């Protein structure tokens, strides 16, 4: 939320500066005479950030600011999930080998120490299973399944908000489209004429807000699918390693 507030302040400053720049343009003849305008268009085009600022103003600061807020908050949540999942990723094969070696050397307590000193949801699941070894293998399996569901919920935390912003961004764009069309019809009614100049203003607002909402939704959708792919990868590792842990406990129980 602090990041969103700071971004709004920056946007407001850009909007104010852009409006001041466009408030009193010099006559074209004076600019050509002074060399500010190249009549042969030999100079470089307008910078990209200036073009985006202009389109932001033309699309309406209210709706475009809401769309950008959806982008900022959605990206913040997506980056937080990506970092969380990146730190949750562990080498499960190596962890299983360490747990098996600890079971062979020092028993359950040493295996629990290995899990306690390893980060990630897989090590947490292992620890919960090993902690209930004295209650039987059936209880260990149920504990692994139950705690695995808890870890899955932790990994999926915040995804509902990202999907919400994916849905809200284009909806705000379509709302701006409807309002732009209403403005266009109001201008037609006031002028009593359906000329392109009368309709252009409202249609521009309608198209810019729609494009902005769709772009934000596409960006967030890419991050959302990437997060889902990482969750699927970790969940597969959790299932495979949990089976390996149960098999290791069965062998340890036989000995």
Protein Blocks (a to p, Z undefined) as FASTA:
>chain_A
ZZmmmmmmmmmmmmmmmmmmmmmccdfklmmmnopacfklpaccddfklmmmmmmmmnop
klmmmmmmmmmmmmmmmmmmmmmmmmmpccfklmmmmmmmmmmmnommlmmmmmmmpgcj
klmmmmmmmmmmmnojklmmmmmmmmmmmmmmmmmgoklmmmmmmmmmmmmmmmmmmmmm
mmmmmmmmmnopacfklmmmmmmmmmmmmmmmmmmmmmmmmmmmmmmmmmmmmmmmmmmm
mmmmmmmmmmmmmZZ
